[in-house]
Amino acid sequence: MKRLTAFLLAIFLLLPTAPIPPENAEAEANLSIQAFATLEYGDQGELVTQIQQKLSDLGYYSGKISGNFLEGTRAGVRRFQTDYALTVTGAVDEQTYEALMNAEYRTLKNGDDGDDVTRLQERLKELGYLDANATGKFRSATEGAVKSFQSHNGLTADGKADLDTLKLLYSDSALSKNVEPTPTPDPLTDVGDVNDVVMVDDGASTADSMDETPFGKTMTRGTEGADVKKVQTRLTELGFFDGPVSGYYMDQTIAAVKQFQEYNGLYPDGTMGEETWNQLFNAVNVVYSQATPMPSPVPTPIPYAVTVDVRNQVTTVYSPDENGEYTNIVRQMICSTGLNATPSDVGDWVTNGRRARWAYFSLYGSHAQYWTRINENIAFHSVIYRAVDYMALSTKSYNKLGQRASHGCIRLLVSDAKWIYENIRKGITVSIREDLPEDQELTKSLLPPPLNKAYMVPSTTPEPTPEPAYTSDCTPSEPFRKLQLKSEGEDVYWLQRRLKDLGYYEGTVTGVYWNGTKKAVKAFQKDHSLRADGIAGTNTLEKIYAEVVTTQTPMPSSTPTLAPTPSPVS
């Protein structure tokens, strides 16, 4: 009974409604934000009819539009979920419903028929790849034309018109057959010193991925154990310690450590931290007691701090502001962090400067460029390669950017990994966080273009449109258009800025309408007794800009000054 009630409510929300009297507006707003009731096998009604019609329009369903959710509908939903990288359940939850209502294409392959195949063939003919009639039947000639288009446009040439292929095919960026692609100059194609390869296991602490003598824990007065004996032995070798190797970190050992630190340009606090440990055991320039002491280092400001946002799969580099706080965004990069089963190490980590031109992951037989250590388990590095060869890039690894995909390391575009390798040196804090708010607009704005397979680099993309001017006391150009998921343009940019001014939007202003914008619009609608569907229609936009409209002062019209009428003379 409870499930039936939720189902009837979902149908009610999709039916046309009459204007709502002001006294009922709040009640309607509360109804409209109820949870979406998942539809599955055995359900029926108008909402099922709508889903069947959309599946039919896209070519996923060929049965009767009956309003009954049976096996044919379930199979169509599963095919749709597979193509759109959704969890394949065969049931329509809110995520599947939204994706379905906003979908434009289905994946087409050899053996498919339909109007969308006809449209595909007509576009391939228009671009010069297909020399045959548009029959609506996807067969070998169409498959060959698709392969030719994919190869010429830097996509995987498998002959399957998947979503990436279709989006590019119908865009203005699609290259016709008689237009030669412009080679993309790439400074990253030099594989570098192939001998500079670090042997590591992504996400697994091994001797290969750690220093020669790995640091264990900080030692202070009262520490005891085998590592203390190791420190005392090494200090004796270098001439700083002449006491017993007892394994107790007390006054004589502390005095020896202070003297060692003074000779080696470290702060002499007598504490055996990681920096002192590495100088004692792993540095090639360690100073003995008989040598000339190093000068005390002049402290230099740390240039960057790095945050890895696991929720949004974005790595951000900050520089310090005038107050010394790391708030200035220097660079934002799409990334792939660890899978749920092999997560990245959450916390704050300080880099020790270890890096390598290439890394070899011995557990998986794969490679990566520009390896920069974060801690003993994980590092920043490029997407995956099958060999030390820039043409051996893994397209799967590239296409997974923006999703969890690694065994703990932070995967980046080659250009971004190279920037990290060149700029993130010793002493920089890397914060890996899972608690930042969702910002789909930011993630979507950083996704890379399709991979150019001829050169194994991202396809050339047009220069981004300059950010439009925005002022809080004006409105965008009218009349307003309906804005919803995937809408983009100057008016979306204005909407995001206006909602941010009003305190509803906390995401990145990108000019593209994704879930963050929808959530903000819903919150505004709820507060203003509007139907909280997350779609910014005319009524919603007029409310959002109402304060601006009412405070705008019209320009006064110029009124001519009249000459005074002369008095009559008697």
Salt bridges, closest charged atoms under 4 A:
GLU28 OE2 - ARG531 NH1 3.47
GLU40 OE2 - ARG3 NH2 3.20
ASP43 OD2 - ARG3 NH2 2.98
GLU71 OE1 - ARG74 NH2 2.63
GLU98 OE2 - LYS518 NZ 1.96
ASP112 OD2 - LYS109 NZ 3.99
ASP113 OD1 - ARG139 NH1 3.08
ASP116 OD2 - ARG106 NE 2.53
GLU126 OE2 - ARG123 NH1 2.86
GLU237 OE1 - ARG234 NH1 3.21
ASP251 OD1 - ARG221 NH1 2.22
ASP416 OD1 - ARG331 NH2 2.86
GLU422 OE2 - LYS418 NZ 2.71
GLU434 OE2 - ARG404 NH2 3.60
ASP435 OD1 - ARG433 NE 2.98
ASP491 OD2 - ARG481 NE 2.57
